[in-house]
Amino acid sequence: MKLYHYVAKGNNVLQKGLLSFAKNPNADLSYYFKRTGGKTTHKEICEWMENCYVGRSRAIRGFSEPIQWTERSIHCLKDFIDRADKFVIDISAMDKDGLIEAVYVSPSVLDFPELEEDKDFDELWIKLENGIRDIDFSPIDWSVCDDELGRRFAYVRYNLIVVKDGIISPQYLTLEN
């Protein structure tokens, strides 16, 4: 099984691996300032993440398919994708090697119309009881992309893989054009 992850071009992923937030001292903290209630340091944000669920700061996002272009996804994601490299993560090999502690899915906010969304809202996290075996590989509806909330992936389903040590080593990654 494979998941897809995007990293800004000019990265060293194939040398050092794919870093979780906890292992990335250069992570963009600004994305989390409001959502964490004003936490401003890498350490504080990691602590906030761990209070959401154990391992969140060591988790790495993965999509079940590459981003697909629709009228809405191009509008929301084109600049992001133009500046990123796409990596394929071999989660089957990682699981076989005992590197995955847990898997969570963040469903589309559209799946929960009763929720009142705002920019400070955190994603919903549902733990997959059977790990990677429970990942939904059905097509993602990229036509609902919207960055109105300032969380570019709130409207599409994605997974967070909690990784032992917080780094996916290069042996489990392939750079794909």
Helices and strands as residue ranges (DSSP letters): E 2-8, H 13-16, E 18-19, G 30-32, H 42-52, G 56-58, E 59-62, H 71-82, E 84-90, H 91-96, E 100-106, G 109-111, E 126-127, G 131-134, G 142-144, E 158-163, G 164-166, E 167-168, G 170-172, E 173-176
